[in-house]
Amino acid sequence: MMRELRTVDIFCQVLDNYGDAGVCWRLARILASLGQSVTLWVDDLTRLQRLRPTIDVSLAQQALDGFTLKHWSSTTTPEPVADLVICAFGCRLPESALLRMAAMTPAPVWINLEYLSAEQWVEQSHRLPSPHPRLPLVEHFFFPGFTQRTGGLLRESDLLAKRSAFDANARMKFLSQLGVNPQTGAHLVSLFCYPTAPIASLFQMMQSGPPVLCLVPEGVTPLAPASGKASTQGALTLQGIPFLDPDDYDRFLWSCDLNFVRGEDSASRAQWAAQPMLWQLYPQADRAQLTKLQAFLALYGESLDPLCANRLRHFSDWWNGEPVTPDWPGLMAVLPVLKARASIWQQQLAESGELATGLIEFAREIG
């Protein structure tokens, strides 16, 4: 008999700027929409406030988007009391919280929601148990991913329908609200990246053509104009736009011909956008992000012709810090092929299942 789960605690310690908080906020919102009573504990509310400006960072507890948001501070000991406890990205609960969980009857289902990766070992590690060495608790690993043998990606139940309904008129209306007037014949490009990206070199090569209108959210790089301002040099027009909330950022990705994205949350949303994307992974000291990048590109490029796959891989390597010479005109020449692949890839991801739904089903199964 499957266990009934009604309450969920999600714990998040922010490491990757907005990505960790963004993923956890999205998971909490989706689980709440599925009828769960959700509490999200976050140690850095300022990062989440950037995404949801209505948040009051001075409050220890507040209502947000259908769930309860609590500040996990140095003076606040988290007290998990839910049927399901989710620790995002390997964050560790204090001993007092674990003791509280162990004393519950029955003990809560305990999930470690891991980082997104296409590496093959993820499929073997997905859903594996890890018994606590001292307490009567078992932690299970749950991996997001791109295949049916992983947990999939987070996706709201109506997301693909909204994406399909976002036609040319809706696109023009949305861009107009941002103060953007797409230029005839110019590719519309979005840029969201870490400061380690070779941004200056990218802008320089864009100036040589083809024509590009590159939109940069406020705060991404000082090399871009302020929000509402634009500058043109050669074939490149740079325009600053406001930092968008997550739902508007989805529409932004849908509107562009090519999306530069970073980390986990924006990369996942770019894949649901069904538009070509270039992914800058979170930089790590041991350069492990390059292994993750190659694993993703191998999977993503399976059905691409060798020329297109090579150009995408080569430019992605450069964007992630490899010492190679990028071919911007070559990449733009295969953009129509990448657009077709992005649409097929979105359909494949949808068939692989949705992360929040799969997580609840798994928790009920093992509970």
PyMOL commands that set and color helices and strands:
alter all, ss='L'
color gray80, all
select helices_A, chain A and resi 19-33+45-51+95-103+121-125+159-165+168-177+199-206+246-255+265-272+288-300+306-319+328-333+335-351+355-366
alter helices_A, ss='H'
color red, helices_A
select strands_A, chain A and resi 7-12+37-42+61-64+67-71+84-88+109-113+129-131+138-142+187-191+212-217+230-233+236-241+258-262+277-280
alter strands_A, ss='S'
color yellow, strands_A
deselect
rebuild
show_as cartoon
